[in-house]
Amino acid sequence: MKSKIIKTKEQIEIELKINKAILNKIKKEKLTYSELARDLGISEYKLIRFLSGNIDPKLDFLKKVTYGLGLRLTIS
């Protein structure tokens, strides 16, 4: 049996904002998932899993993605 990832409301909101930024960049720059993943320094597999909500992203992953998208990641 596969374990279910349980996330807080705050985690979900942050991930949705990042997802939106990813999809906007793909659309605006006409990129493939593979091209964007390469630009962000992550694997295409992890990018797709993140977009589908099937991973609980680590801080390093979030830092790479937000930096690559020109976003600011603030931890409080």
C-alpha positions as CSV (number, residue, x, y, z in Angstrom):
1,M,0.0,0.0,0.0
2,K,1.3,3.4,-1.0
3,S,1.7,6.0,1.9
4,K,-0.3,9.1,1.5
5,I,1.4,12.5,1.7
6,I,-0.3,14.8,4.3
7,K,0.3,18.5,3.8
8,T,-0.7,21.6,5.7
9,K,-2.8,24.3,4.1
10,E,0.3,26.5,4.0
11,Q,2.3,23.9,2.2
12,I,-0.5,23.4,-0.3
13,E,-0.8,27.2,-0.9
14,I,3.0,27.5,-1.5
15,E,3.1,24.6,-3.9
16,L,0.1,26.0,-5.8
17,K,1.9,29.3,-6.2
18,I,5.0,27.6,-7.4
19,N,3.0,25.3,-9.8
20,K,1.3,28.4,-11.3
21,A,4.7,30.1,-11.8
22,I,6.1,26.9,-13.5
23,L,3.1,26.6,-15.8
24,N,3.3,30.3,-16.7
25,K,6.9,30.1,-17.6
26,I,6.3,27.0,-19.7
27,K,3.5,28.8,-21.6
28,K,5.3,32.2,-21.9
29,E,8.6,30.8,-23.1
30,K,7.1,27.8,-24.9
31,L,9.3,25.3,-23.0
32,T,9.0,21.6,-22.7
33,Y,9.1,20.0,-19.2
34,S,12.5,18.7,-20.1
35,E,13.9,22.1,-21.1
36,L,12.5,23.8,-18.0
37,A,13.8,21.0,-15.7
38,R,17.3,21.4,-17.2
39,D,17.1,25.2,-16.8
40,L,16.1,24.7,-13.1
41,G,18.8,22.1,-12.4
42,I,16.3,19.3,-11.5
43,S,15.2,16.1,-13.2
44,E,12.1,16.1,-15.5
45,Y,10.8,13.2,-13.4
46,K,10.9,15.3,-10.2
47,L,9.3,18.3,-12.0
48,I,6.4,16.3,-13.3
49,R,5.9,14.6,-9.9
50,F,5.9,18.0,-8.2
51,L,3.4,19.4,-10.6
52,S,1.1,16.4,-10.0
53,G,1.4,16.7,-6.2
54,N,3.1,13.3,-5.9
55,I,6.1,14.4,-3.9
56,D,6.7,16.2,-0.7
57,P,9.4,18.5,-2.0
58,K,12.6,19.0,0.0
59,L,13.9,22.5,0.8
60,D,16.8,22.1,-1.8
61,F,14.3,21.3,-4.5
62,L,12.2,24.3,-3.6
63,K,15.2,26.6,-3.6
64,K,16.3,25.4,-7.0
65,V,12.9,25.9,-8.5
66,T,12.1,29.2,-6.9
67,Y,15.5,30.6,-7.8
68,G,15.3,29.4,-11.4
69,L,11.8,31.0,-11.7
70,G,13.1,34.3,-10.3
71,L,10.9,33.9,-7.2
72,R,11.9,34.6,-3.6
73,L,11.5,31.8,-1.1
74,T,11.1,33.1,2.5
75,I,11.1,30.8,5.5
76,S,9.8,32.1,8.8
